Amino acid sequence: IAQYMATGPATTPPVLPPRPKNPLPRAPEARSNTTPAVPVLPVKST
């Protein structure tokens, strides 16, 4: 239990970064969708 408690606080910091990371992966996903659209726009312009 003591180890679990120690891991709790230690896991809390790592858990916080993952939360912001979740939005990050979502942003890349949206960027991925936008990336194809962006290259397509320049291609159409050309």
C-alpha positions in Angstrom: 0.0 0.0 0.0 2.9 2.4 0.9 4.4 1.6 -2.5 1.1 2.2 -4.2 0.8 5.6 -2.4 4.4 6.5 -3.5 3.4 5.5 -7.0 0.2 7.5 -6.8 2.0 10.9 -6.5 4.7 9.7 -8.9 2.0 8.6 -11.3 0.1 11.8 -10.9 2.9 13.9 -12.7 3.0 11.4 -15.6 -0.8 11.3 -15.7 -0.9 15.0 -16.1 1.4 15.1 -19.1 -0.6 12.3 -20.8 -3.7 14.4 -20.4 -2.2 17.3 -22.4 -0.7 14.7 -24.7 -4.2 13.5 -25.5 -5.1 16.9 -27.0 -1.7 16.8 -28.8 -2.4 13.5 -30.5 -5.9 14.9 -31.4 -4.2 18.0 -32.8 -1.9 15.9 -35.0 -4.9 13.9 -36.1 -6.7 17.1 -37.1 -3.4 18.3 -38.7 -3.1 15.0 -40.6 -6.6 15.6 -42.0 -5.8 19.2 -42.7 -2.3 18.3 -44.1 -3.9 16.4 -47.0 -6.3 19.2 -47.5 -3.5 21.8 -47.4 -1.3 19.9 -50.0 -4.4 19.5 -52.1 -5.1 23.2 -52.0 -1.6 24.1 -53.2 -1.9 21.4 -55.9 -5.2 22.7 -57.0 -3.7 26.2 -57.1 -0.9 25.0 -59.2 
